[in-house]
């Protein structure tokens, strides 16, 4: 069952569809009702005013609300059977103030946390209302319908006709229809909601009666969409950058995701525990004959090593790190850089489980730093093994750096992650941030990885190991076939630093920084063309935050220096915001910076609270799609108005995603994305197709683990519905946009039930059609009318769906959301409706080539 409800099951089974009326004449609620008050405070009485249900909702900071992110409003629920019906309520606002903020609603309830509510509303704090009105709303969408409230008494009715609710008010002896709302979620309960918000005085409501009666269920026409495509009149080309990605040094996106390193704090930095062992490591064999301490005088990577002074040998002593998942028969590449003084025995490097040694390597350590690389193979699986560096001798041992990677790594990157990324053909990848970049200095991330300095990242309050720097990122881009997009540090960085970075990437081998690149093993220039002029400089969370004019002036200086340092033309991306936001940032920045940029950046995240009802989450996510489209269109209008250059200035939508409001200390921002989010991503692609003449780049944030299209643990990889959305469109869609004329109904106000996009291949021989059915439970038939394209009968179909729109893939579990492809007959496709909560792409080949 898609949206489960889990209470009043017995009452539901008892409901036979007979009409009922509750006059609240008794001293207790009848057993058919359930009073649900998640938070103490609100209360009801059947005796305070005989013949009425009196509900008191007291004053409280923030009120008692039922809205995205809130679930503490009291409610009264009664089960109803499927079918059509009408429910009425007569209620009176007994006590309230002009400062009160409330919604007292007669409601239909698909579940205990989701409602469609119609009733008296007053919003002093937000809406500056002086008197109540009658409003229709559901969680996340307010003021859908409004009507005057005459006095304090409201007689309300909701009439359900299929998926549509008619909102009625009693005016004298007549019922007046105020408006209608379609909802995709069938109700299981009716009842009342007593909602307050803000800090105003509470309310007292008297309910005279609630009455329900079944209505005849009338035949409903089959949901249908009509689509006319003019394939002989394609419009703009779709830039391949629309399917781009973004990776940032945040959580496990790089380390623990793309990067294959298994060890934490492999260069022994940070604070030490009471035994003198640095964070991430623990002492092995500690006793009175060994002293552990961090050493800031003798070190390999600035500016610390782990030292052990062993006064008496004879037993194993050293350090170890656990929580390592090892696989039977798999080999691991180990690298150690050690230094000793007076050591009487070799050093043993081992993979182990306690005293049991799976694999080991012995080496002699001299008085200078000794680097040795070797392979260890383990005989069995162990999900919680340890890595250790020990000796049985006496003397002093310094640990400068160690590394443990699966032996099948690709230049330090996980092979399985790279193969999965290659399959979605990323056209461009943005790096290294994000907020991280405003405190990042690229010099820290080049040269010998074992000697690169760990730095404390103040943007995300975490260690940055600097193992994955410029050369590693550019190797990553080459491995997955992506264009690199490097974001320069416009926060705490400067124009000289940005220009030096450009020269390191693009300068000849005999230039100052090009020679440094050559010395690091890369004599040929990388020729990085796309560069960002900072990240989100408008935000006070950003290191080096600037106001619009100060940012624009700094960005101009950076742009000039960067272009002067590059032998090839650069495409620069300025920092923008959505529409008119952030103190009219775009109006103030664009005239100053337009002549120095080729793209203008916009970011968007759709927040969703995983504690909300699934219905609320579903609509909060999907209803944002038309909002995003309007926002990007408005931003493009402002760019056109404020751009003095006369040349186009397209948008780079270079951070976008669903952001789950969830706290997980062990994984950071790692979301369990569902099919719903995959449908949303496909909806983003469709709106980007429609705006493709104004939006030329888009980058999902992020690619791995952190808000990731891919999720990993040490041994497994999982492809989320976001990943499969990219797989669909990068492998099964065209490049020349074909506009669609669509006639259809809407799932909710502003959100179409089906979203259509179409494109031709470059040579016009193939027509690609895409259809997203957002309805959570109903199939929808599409009537295709193709003009200017006569297809062959056989077509290729690729579809993403699952049994439940909230279905998610999980590490180690079955892949319940994925893309299935098959060959079909076009005539068969025309007769078959789109499954609910699905996205389907068809590739049609032109008859006669």
Secondary structure by P-SEA (a helix, b strand, c coil): cccccccaaaaaaaccbbbbbbccccccccccbbbbbcccccccccccccccbbbbbcccccccccccccccccbbbbbbccccbbbbbbbbcccccccccccccccccccccccccccbbbbcccccccbbbbbcccccccccbbbbbcccccbbbbbbcccbbbbbbbcccbbbbcbbbbbcccccbbbbbbccccccccbbbbbcbbbbbbcccccccccbbbbbbccccccbbbbccccccccccccccccccccccccccccccccccccccccccccccccccbbbbbbccccccccbbbbbbbccccbbbbbbcccccccccbbbbbbbbbccccccbbbbbbbccccccccbbbbbbcccbbbbbbbbbbcccccbbbbbcccccbbbbbbcccccccccccccccaaaaaaaaaacccbbbcccccccccccccccccccccbbbbbbccccccccccccaaaaaaaaaaabbbbbbbcccccccaaaaaaaaaacccccccaaaaaaaaacccccccccbbbcccccccccccccccaaaaaaaaaaaaaaaaaaccbbbbbbbbbccccccccccccccccccccccbbbbbbbbcccccccaaaaaaaaaaaaaaaaaaaaaaaaaaaaacccccbbbbcccbbbbbbccccccccccccccaaaaaaaaaaaaaaaaacccccbbbcccccccccccccccccccccaaaaaaaaaccccccbbbbbbbbbbbcccccccbbbbbcccccccbbbbbbbbccccbbbbbbbbbcccccccbbbbbbbbcccccccccccccccbbbbbbbbbaaaaaaccccccbbbbbbbbcccc
